[in-house]
Amino acid sequence: MRGLLARFARRDAAPPPIPMPPLPSGRRITSVDDLVRSAAPIPSMLSAEAGKFLYALCYMQTLPGDVVEIGSWQGYSTSFLARATRDSGNGSFFAIDHFRGNVGKEDRYVVGRADLSDLRSNFERNMRSLALWESVTLLDMPDEEAARRLEGHHLRFLFVDGDHTRAGVERDIRLFFPMLVPGAIAVFDDFSARFPGLVDALDHLLATTPVRRAFGYRNTLVVLV
């Protein structure tokens, strides 16, 4: 158990946050630090800082449309994006994952069962524990099939954290970028030298696709289309 906890330990340590003051009106404001604490039991390869960043980008966006996440695993990033979608009242949230890991790297996704057969049920349990299951439309299928299911949807926000090979990233761009509305945000996780195929794919995207703006934060690339 200690080895498992160490493996999925958060990569960023921060001092305890100062509690938010109550408002005289009684109105509640979501604290992203509270979201981090509630999601802490979920195994994750994503940092708490990245989770807060995703929530802020998605929640503050006023452009109408739906939100799609490619690569959910056990639901850590899902918890921030599903909550942001629900809190904003802007669109529906879709989580795409076939729960089989990436080819040749399946061992990295093991939480309990070596054959990964518990990943899907773990995901649902994690979402239910946060009262988010009703806010998530899970597409438990390959990306190609998910894209067909989403035909006709207009996306305001896309989080790509699936197959990090060049072919995999280019496939997700080809499948889902046509659904993005003008002004939509696409976020790519693991934009770093550890994943040269992903970097090559995004370099090609920026060179060949008109984008309004792009910036990097930690190991993510954010693109405004």
CYANA upper distance limits for C-alpha pairs under 8 A (distance plus 0.5 A):
  1 MET  CA      5 LEU  CA      6.69
  2 ARG  CA      6 ALA  CA      6.59
  3 GLY  CA      7 ARG  CA      6.58
  4 LEU  CA      8 PHE  CA      6.97
  4 LEU  CA    111 VAL  CA      8.31
  5 LEU  CA      9 ALA  CA      6.34
  8 PHE  CA     43 PRO  CA      6.11
  8 PHE  CA     44 SER  CA      6.17
  8 PHE  CA     45 MET  CA      6.87
  9 ALA  CA     43 PRO  CA      8.50
  9 ALA  CA     44 SER  CA      8.27
 10 ARG  CA     44 SER  CA      8.21
 10 ARG  CA     45 MET  CA      8.41
 10 ARG  CA     46 LEU  CA      8.08
 10 ARG  CA     47 SER  CA      6.02
 10 ARG  CA     48 ALA  CA      7.04
 11 ARG  CA     46 LEU  CA      8.46
 11 ARG  CA     47 SER  CA      6.02
 11 ARG  CA     48 ALA  CA      8.17
 12 ASP  CA     47 SER  CA      6.91
 12 ASP  CA     48 ALA  CA      7.39
 12 ASP  CA     49 GLU  CA      7.58
 17 PRO  CA     33 ASP  CA      7.47
 20 MET  CA     31 SER  CA      7.93
 22 PRO  CA     26 GLY  CA      7.42
 22 PRO  CA     28 ARG  CA      8.27
 23 LEU  CA     27 ARG  CA      6.63
 23 LEU  CA     28 ARG  CA      7.98
 30 THR  CA     34 ASP  CA      8.25
 31 SER  CA     35 LEU  CA      7.15
 32 VAL  CA     36 VAL  CA      6.81
 32 VAL  CA     52 LYS  CA      6.39
 32 VAL  CA     55 TYR  CA      8.15
 33 ASP  CA     37 ARG  CA      6.93
 33 ASP  CA     52 LYS  CA      8.21
 34 ASP  CA     38 SER  CA      6.74
 35 LEU  CA     39 ALA  CA      6.64
 35 LEU  CA     52 LYS  CA      8.50
 35 LEU  CA     80 PHE  CA      7.72
 36 VAL  CA     40 ALA  CA      6.48
 36 VAL  CA     48 ALA  CA      6.64
 36 VAL  CA     51 GLY  CA      8.00
 36 VAL  CA     52 LYS  CA      7.91
 38 SER  CA    130 LEU  CA      7.82
 39 ALA  CA     76 TYR  CA      6.86
 39 ALA  CA     79 SER  CA      7.40
 39 ALA  CA    130 LEU  CA      8.31
 42 ILE  CA     74 GLN  CA      7.10
 42 ILE  CA     75 GLY  CA      7.52
 42 ILE  CA     76 TYR  CA      6.34
 42 ILE  CA    126 ASN  CA      7.39
 43 PRO  CA     74 GLN  CA      6.91
 43 PRO  CA     76 TYR  CA      7.49
 43 PRO  CA    111 VAL  CA      8.31
 44 SER  CA     74 GLN  CA      7.59
 44 SER  CA     75 GLY  CA      8.44
 44 SER  CA     76 TYR  CA      6.36
 46 LEU  CA     50 ALA  CA      6.93
 46 LEU  CA     51 GLY  CA      7.59
 46 LEU  CA     76 TYR  CA      7.95
 46 LEU  CA     77 SER  CA      7.62
 47 SER  CA     51 GLY  CA      6.93
 48 ALA  CA     52 LYS  CA      6.86
 49 GLU  CA     53 PHE  CA      6.69
 50 ALA  CA     54 LEU  CA      6.69
 51 GLY  CA     55 TYR  CA      6.83
 51 GLY  CA     76 TYR  CA      8.20
 51 GLY  CA     77 SER  CA      6.33
 51 GLY  CA     80 PHE  CA      6.45
 52 LYS  CA     56 ALA  CA      6.70
 52 LYS  CA     80 PHE  CA      7.57
 53 PHE  CA     57 LEU  CA      6.74
 54 LEU  CA     58 CYS  CA      6.60
 54 LEU  CA     77 SER  CA      8.30
 54 LEU  CA     80 PHE  CA      7.18
 54 LEU  CA     81 LEU  CA      7.01
 55 TYR  CA     59 TYR  CA      6.23
 55 TYR  CA     80 PHE  CA      5.68
 55 TYR  CA     81 LEU  CA      6.12
 55 TYR  CA     83 ARG  CA      8.06
 55 TYR  CA     84 ALA  CA      5.85
 56 ALA  CA     60 MET  CA      6.41
 56 ALA  CA     84 ALA  CA      8.08
 57 LEU  CA     61 GLN  CA      6.86
 58 CYS  CA     81 LEU  CA      7.29
 58 CYS  CA     84 ALA  CA      6.40
 58 CYS  CA     85 THR  CA      7.36
 58 CYS  CA    157 PHE  CA      7.31
 59 TYR  CA     84 ALA  CA      5.11
 59 TYR  CA     85 THR  CA      6.81
 59 TYR  CA     87 ASP  CA      7.52
 59 TYR  CA     88 SER  CA      6.00
 60 MET  CA     88 SER  CA      8.04
 62 THR  CA     90 ASN  CA      8.07
 63 LEU  CA    156 ARG  CA      6.86
 63 LEU  CA    183 GLY  CA      7.83
 63 LEU  CA    184 ALA  CA      7.87
 64 PRO  CA     90 ASN  CA      6.68
 64 PRO  CA     91 GLY  CA      7.24
 64 PRO  CA    156 ARG  CA      6.94
 65 GLY  CA     90 ASN  CA      7.15
 65 GLY  CA     91 GLY  CA      5.63
 65 GLY  CA     92 SER  CA      8.18
 65 GLY  CA    153 HIS  CA      8.47
 65 GLY  CA    154 HIS  CA      5.96
 65 GLY  CA    155 LEU  CA      5.43
 65 GLY  CA    156 ARG  CA      5.17
 65 GLY  CA    157 PHE  CA      8.17
 65 GLY  CA    181 VAL  CA      8.28
 66 ASP  CA     90 ASN  CA      7.71
 66 ASP  CA     91 GLY  CA      4.88
 66 ASP  CA     92 SER  CA      5.40
 66 ASP  CA     93 PHE  CA      6.60
 66 ASP  CA     94 PHE  CA      8.42
 66 ASP  CA    153 HIS  CA      7.71
 66 ASP  CA    154 HIS  CA      6.62
 66 ASP  CA    155 LEU  CA      5.08
 66 ASP  CA    156 ARG  CA      6.12
 66 ASP  CA    157 PHE  CA      7.27
 67 VAL  CA     81 LEU  CA      8.45
 67 VAL  CA     85 THR  CA      7.66
 67 VAL  CA     91 GLY  CA      7.36
 67 VAL  CA     92 SER  CA      6.66
 67 VAL  CA     93 PHE  CA      5.31
 67 VAL  CA     94 PHE  CA      6.74
 67 VAL  CA    155 LEU  CA      6.30
 67 VAL  CA    156 ARG  CA      6.61
 67 VAL  CA    157 PHE  CA      5.33
 67 VAL  CA    158 LEU  CA      6.49
 68 VAL  CA     93 PHE  CA      6.45
 68 VAL  CA     94 PHE  CA      5.32
 68 VAL  CA     95 ALA  CA      6.54
 68 VAL  CA     96 ILE  CA      7.99
 68 VAL  CA    155 LEU  CA      7.73
 68 VAL  CA    157 PHE  CA      6.94
 68 VAL  CA    158 LEU  CA      5.48
 68 VAL  CA    159 PHE  CA      6.81
 69 GLU  CA     78 THR  CA      7.85
 69 GLU  CA     93 PHE  CA      8.48
 69 GLU  CA     94 PHE  CA      6.78
 69 GLU  CA     95 ALA  CA      5.43
 69 GLU  CA     96 ILE  CA      6.49
 69 GLU  CA    158 LEU  CA      6.47
 69 GLU  CA    159 PHE  CA      5.21
 69 GLU  CA    160 VAL  CA      6.69
 69 GLU  CA    161 ASP  CA      8.03
 70 ILE  CA     95 ALA  CA      6.88
 70 ILE  CA     96 ILE  CA      5.40
 70 ILE  CA     97 ASP  CA      7.00
 70 ILE  CA    143 ASP  CA      8.21
 70 ILE  CA    158 LEU  CA      8.32
 70 ILE  CA    159 PHE  CA      6.62
 70 ILE  CA    160 VAL  CA      5.45
 70 ILE  CA    161 ASP  CA      6.06
 70 ILE  CA    162 GLY  CA      6.08
 71 GLY  CA     95 ALA  CA      7.82
 71 GLY  CA     96 ILE  CA      6.35
 71 GLY  CA     97 ASP  CA      5.65
 71 GLY  CA    160 VAL  CA      7.35
 71 GLY  CA    161 ASP  CA      5.46
 71 GLY  CA    162 GLY  CA      4.99
 72 SER  CA     76 TYR  CA      7.91
 72 SER  CA     77 SER  CA      7.29
 72 SER  CA     78 THR  CA      6.67
 72 SER  CA     95 ALA  CA      6.84
 72 SER  CA     96 ILE  CA      7.05
 72 SER  CA     97 ASP  CA      6.29
 72 SER  CA    161 ASP  CA      8.21
 73 TRP  CA     97 ASP  CA      7.35
 73 TRP  CA     99 PHE  CA      6.91
 73 TRP  CA    101 GLY  CA      8.49
 73 TRP  CA    109 TYR  CA      8.16
 73 TRP  CA    119 LEU  CA      7.47
 73 TRP  CA    120 ARG  CA      8.48
 73 TRP  CA    123 PHE  CA      7.51
 74 GLN  CA    119 LEU  CA      7.08
 74 GLN  CA    120 ARG  CA      8.18
 74 GLN  CA    122 ASN  CA      6.88
 74 GLN  CA    123 PHE  CA      5.14
 74 GLN  CA    126 ASN  CA      7.76
 75 GLY  CA     79 SER  CA      6.46
 75 GLY  CA    123 PHE  CA      6.12
 75 GLY  CA    126 ASN  CA      7.27
 75 GLY  CA    127 MET  CA      7.45
 76 TYR  CA     80 PHE  CA      7.69
 77 SER  CA     81 LEU  CA      6.90
 78 THR  CA     82 ALA  CA      6.15
 78 THR  CA     95 ALA  CA      7.63
 79 SER  CA     83 ARG  CA      6.52
 79 SER  CA    127 MET  CA      7.58
 79 SER  CA    130 LEU  CA      8.25
 79 SER  CA    132 LEU  CA      7.80
 80 PHE  CA     84 ALA  CA      6.55
 81 LEU  CA     85 THR  CA      6.58
 81 LEU  CA     93 PHE  CA      8.24
 82 ALA  CA     86 ARG  CA      6.64
 82 ALA  CA     93 PHE  CA      6.48
 82 ALA  CA    132 LEU  CA      7.52
 82 ALA  CA    135 SER  CA      6.80
 82 ALA  CA    136 VAL  CA      6.88
 83 ARG  CA     87 ASP  CA      6.32
 83 ARG  CA    132 LEU  CA      7.72
 83 ARG  CA    135 SER  CA      8.32
 84 ALA  CA     88 SER  CA      6.47
 85 THR  CA     89 GLY  CA      6.69
 85 THR  CA     90 ASN  CA      6.44
 85 THR  CA     91 GLY  CA      7.17
 85 THR  CA     92 SER  CA      7.32
 85 THR  CA     93 PHE  CA      6.91
 86 ARG  CA     90 ASN  CA      7.58
 86 ARG  CA     92 SER  CA      8.37
 86 ARG  CA    135 SER  CA      7.22
 92 SER  CA    135 SER  CA      8.19
 92 SER  CA    136 VAL  CA      8.40
 92 SER  CA    137 THR  CA      8.42
 93 PHE  CA    135 SER  CA      7.32
 93 PHE  CA    136 VAL  CA      6.13
 93 PHE  CA    137 THR  CA      6.70
 94 PHE  CA    136 VAL  CA      6.49
 94 PHE  CA    137 THR  CA      5.27
 94 PHE  CA    138 LEU  CA      6.39
 94 PHE  CA    139 LEU  CA      7.46
 95 ALA  CA    136 VAL  CA      7.24
 95 ALA  CA    137 THR  CA      6.70
 95 ALA  CA    138 LEU  CA      5.40
 95 ALA  CA    139 LEU  CA      6.47
 96 ILE  CA    138 LEU  CA      6.68
 96 ILE  CA    139 LEU  CA      5.32
 96 ILE  CA    140 ASP  CA      6.60
 96 ILE  CA    141 MET  CA      7.46
 96 ILE  CA    142 PRO  CA      8.30
 96 ILE  CA    143 ASP  CA      7.49
 96 ILE  CA    146 ALA  CA      7.41
 97 ASP  CA    138 LEU  CA      8.33
 97 ASP  CA    139 LEU  CA      7.01
 97 ASP  CA    140 ASP  CA      5.75
 97 ASP  CA    141 MET  CA      6.57
 97 ASP  CA    142 PRO  CA      7.39
 97 ASP  CA    143 ASP  CA      8.13
 98 HIS  CA    139 LEU  CA      8.32
 98 HIS  CA    140 ASP  CA      5.33
 98 HIS  CA    141 MET  CA      5.06
 98 HIS  CA    142 PRO  CA      6.17
 99 PHE  CA    116 LEU  CA      7.65
 99 PHE  CA    117 SER  CA      8.46
 99 PHE  CA    119 LEU  CA      6.43
 99 PHE  CA    120 ARG  CA      6.53
 99 PHE  CA    140 ASP  CA      7.80
100 ARG  CA    106 GLU  CA      7.44
100 ARG  CA    116 LEU  CA      6.83
101 GLY  CA    105 LYS  CA      7.28
101 GLY  CA    106 GLU  CA      5.42
101 GLY  CA    108 ARG  CA      8.27
101 GLY  CA    109 TYR  CA      6.44
101 GLY  CA    116 LEU  CA      8.47
102 ASN  CA    106 GLU  CA      6.26
102 ASN  CA    162 GLY  CA      8.29
102 ASN  CA    163 ASP  CA      6.62
105 LYS  CA    109 TYR  CA      8.18
106 GLU  CA    110 VAL  CA      7.66
107 ASP  CA    114 ALA  CA      7.88
109 TYR  CA    116 LEU  CA      7.76
110 VAL  CA    114 ALA  CA      6.25
110 VAL  CA    115 ASP  CA      8.14
110 VAL  CA    116 LEU  CA      6.40
111 VAL  CA    116 LEU  CA      8.09
111 VAL  CA    119 LEU  CA      8.03
112 GLY  CA    116 LEU  CA      7.96
112 GLY  CA    118 ASP  CA      7.50
113 ARG  CA    117 SER  CA      6.84
113 ARG  CA    118 ASP  CA      6.70
118 ASP  CA    122 ASN  CA      6.47
119 LEU  CA    123 PHE  CA      6.63
120 ARG  CA    124 GLU  CA      6.96
121 SER  CA    125 ARG  CA      6.65
122 ASN  CA    126 ASN  CA      6.58
123 PHE  CA    127 MET  CA      6.78
124 GLU  CA    128 ARG  CA      6.63
124 GLU  CA    133 TRP  CA      7.33
125 ARG  CA    129 SER  CA      6.59
126 ASN  CA    130 LEU  CA      7.08
127 MET  CA    131 ALA  CA      6.76
127 MET  CA    132 LEU  CA      5.52
127 MET  CA    133 TRP  CA      5.37
128 ARG  CA    132 LEU  CA      6.25
128 ARG  CA    133 TRP  CA      5.49
132 LEU  CA    136 VAL  CA      7.09
139 LEU  CA    146 ALA  CA      6.69
141 MET  CA    145 GLU  CA      6.88
141 MET  CA    146 ALA  CA      6.82
142 PRO  CA    146 ALA  CA      6.84
143 ASP  CA    147 ALA  CA      6.56
143 ASP  CA    172 ASP  CA      7.78
143 ASP  CA    175 LEU  CA      8.49
144 GLU  CA    148 ARG  CA      7.02
144 GLU  CA    175 LEU  CA      7.58
145 GLU  CA    149 ARG  CA      6.86
146 ALA  CA    150 LEU  CA      6.78
147 ALA  CA    151 GLU  CA      6.87
147 ALA  CA    175 LEU  CA      6.66
147 ALA  CA    176 PHE  CA      7.21
151 GLU  CA    179 MET  CA      8.33
152 GLY  CA    179 MET  CA      8.24
153 HIS  CA    179 MET  CA      7.06
154 HIS  CA    179 MET  CA      5.79
154 HIS  CA    180 LEU  CA      6.48
154 HIS  CA    181 VAL  CA      6.60
155 LEU  CA    179 MET  CA      6.16
155 LEU  CA    180 LEU  CA      5.17
155 LEU  CA    181 VAL  CA      6.47
155 LEU  CA    184 ALA  CA      7.45
156 ARG  CA    180 LEU  CA      6.54
156 ARG  CA    181 VAL  CA      6.57
156 ARG  CA    183 GLY  CA      7.91
156 ARG  CA    184 ALA  CA      4.91
156 ARG  CA    185 ILE  CA      6.76
157 PHE  CA    180 LEU  CA      8.03
157 PHE  CA    184 ALA  CA      6.19
157 PHE  CA    185 ILE  CA      5.39
157 PHE  CA    186 ALA  CA      6.31
157 PHE  CA    187 VAL  CA      8.45
158 LEU  CA    180 LEU  CA      8.47
158 LEU  CA    184 ALA  CA      8.49
158 LEU  CA    185 ILE  CA      6.85
158 LEU  CA    186 ALA  CA      5.11
158 LEU  CA    187 VAL  CA      6.69
159 PHE  CA    186 ALA  CA      6.39
159 PHE  CA    187 VAL  CA      5.31
159 PHE  CA    188 PHE  CA      6.61
159 PHE  CA    189 ASP  CA      8.16
160 VAL  CA    172 ASP  CA      8.20
160 VAL  CA    186 ALA  CA      7.98
160 VAL  CA    187 VAL  CA      6.61
160 VAL  CA    188 PHE  CA      5.40
160 VAL  CA    189 ASP  CA      6.86
161 ASP  CA    188 PHE  CA      6.85
161 ASP  CA    189 ASP  CA      5.91
161 ASP  CA    190 ASP  CA      8.16
162 GLY  CA    168 GLY  CA      8.14
162 GLY  CA    169 VAL  CA      8.19
163 ASP  CA    168 GLY  CA      5.42
163 ASP  CA    169 VAL  CA      6.82
164 HIS  CA    168 GLY  CA      6.51
164 HIS  CA    169 VAL  CA      6.44
164 HIS  CA    195 PHE  CA      7.14
164 HIS  CA    197 GLY  CA      7.19
164 HIS  CA    198 LEU  CA      5.86
165 THR  CA    169 VAL  CA      6.65
165 THR  CA    195 PHE  CA      7.89
165 THR  CA    196 PRO  CA      8.39
165 THR  CA    197 GLY  CA      5.30
165 THR  CA    198 LEU  CA      6.14
166 ARG  CA    170 GLU  CA      6.53
166 ARG  CA    196 PRO  CA      8.33
166 ARG  CA    197 GLY  CA      4.56
166 ARG  CA    198 LEU  CA      5.57
166 ARG  CA    199 VAL  CA      8.25
166 ARG  CA    200 ASP  CA      7.03
166 ARG  CA    201 ALA  CA      5.72
167 ALA  CA    171 ARG  CA      6.51
167 ALA  CA    197 GLY  CA      8.22
167 ALA  CA    201 ALA  CA      8.27
168 GLY  CA    172 ASP  CA      6.88
169 VAL  CA    173 ILE  CA      6.74
169 VAL  CA    198 LEU  CA      6.65
169 VAL  CA    201 ALA  CA      6.86
169 VAL  CA    202 LEU  CA      8.48
170 GLU  CA    174 ARG  CA      6.57
170 GLU  CA    201 ALA  CA      6.46
171 ARG  CA    175 LEU  CA      6.59
172 ASP  CA    176 PHE  CA      6.39
172 ASP  CA    177 PHE  CA      8.24
173 ILE  CA    177 PHE  CA      5.73
174 ARG  CA    178 PRO  CA      7.74
176 PHE  CA    180 LEU  CA      7.57
180 LEU  CA    184 ALA  CA      6.31
180 LEU  CA    225 VAL  CA      8.21
181 VAL  CA    225 VAL  CA      8.32
182 PRO  CA    225 VAL  CA      6.36
183 GLY  CA    224 LEU  CA      6.50
183 GLY  CA    225 VAL  CA      5.80
184 ALA  CA    224 LEU  CA      6.34
184 ALA  CA    225 VAL  CA      6.09
185 ILE  CA    222 VAL  CA      7.45
185 ILE  CA    223 VAL  CA      6.20
185 ILE  CA    224 LEU  CA      5.24
185 ILE  CA    225 VAL  CA      6.96
186 ALA  CA    222 VAL  CA      6.38
186 ALA  CA    223 VAL  CA      5.65
186 ALA  CA    224 LEU  CA      7.03
186 ALA  CA    225 VAL  CA      8.21
187 VAL  CA    220 THR  CA      7.27
187 VAL  CA    221 LEU  CA      6.24
187 VAL  CA    222 VAL  CA      5.06
187 VAL  CA    223 VAL  CA      6.83
188 PHE  CA    220 THR  CA      6.02
188 PHE  CA    221 LEU  CA      5.69
188 PHE  CA    222 VAL  CA      7.02
189 ASP  CA    219 ASN  CA      6.94
189 ASP  CA    220 THR  CA      5.15
189 ASP  CA    221 LEU  CA      7.27
190 ASP  CA    194 ARG  CA      8.36
190 ASP  CA    195 PHE  CA      7.52
190 ASP  CA    219 ASN  CA      5.63
190 ASP  CA    220 THR  CA      6.20
191 PHE  CA    195 PHE  CA      7.48
191 PHE  CA    198 LEU  CA      7.30
191 PHE  CA    199 VAL  CA      6.64
191 PHE  CA    219 ASN  CA      5.45
191 PHE  CA    220 THR  CA      5.54
191 PHE  CA    221 LEU  CA      6.55
192 SER  CA    196 PRO  CA      7.79
192 SER  CA    199 VAL  CA      7.37
192 SER  CA    219 ASN  CA      6.29
192 SER  CA    220 THR  CA      8.37
193 ALA  CA    199 VAL  CA      7.82
195 PHE  CA    199 VAL  CA      6.99
196 PRO  CA    200 ASP  CA      6.56
197 GLY  CA    201 ALA  CA      6.70
198 LEU  CA    202 LEU  CA      6.74
199 VAL  CA    203 ASP  CA      6.51
200 ASP  CA    204 HIS  CA      6.72
201 ALA  CA    205 LEU  CA      6.73
202 LEU  CA    206 LEU  CA      6.66
203 ASP  CA    207 ALA  CA      6.74
204 HIS  CA    208 THR  CA      6.57
205 LEU  CA    209 THR  CA      5.96
206 LEU  CA    210 PRO  CA      7.67
206 LEU  CA    211 VAL  CA      7.49
210 PRO  CA    225 VAL  CA      7.68
211 VAL  CA    223 VAL  CA      7.45
211 VAL  CA    224 LEU  CA      6.53
211 VAL  CA    225 VAL  CA      5.12
212 ARG  CA    223 VAL  CA      8.18
212 ARG  CA    224 LEU  CA      5.95
212 ARG  CA    225 VAL  CA      5.93
213 ARG  CA    223 VAL  CA      6.43
213 ARG  CA    224 LEU  CA      5.61
213 ARG  CA    225 VAL  CA      7.72
214 ALA  CA    221 LEU  CA      7.58
214 ALA  CA    222 VAL  CA      5.97
214 ALA  CA    223 VAL  CA      4.88
214 ALA  CA    224 LEU  CA      6.64
215 PHE  CA    221 LEU  CA      6.41
215 PHE  CA    222 VAL  CA      5.89
215 PHE  CA    223 VAL  CA      7.28
216 GLY  CA    220 THR  CA      6.14
216 GLY  CA    221 LEU  CA      5.01
216 GLY  CA    222 VAL  CA      6.61
217 TYR  CA    221 LEU  CA      7.02
217 TYR  CA    222 VAL  CA      8.26
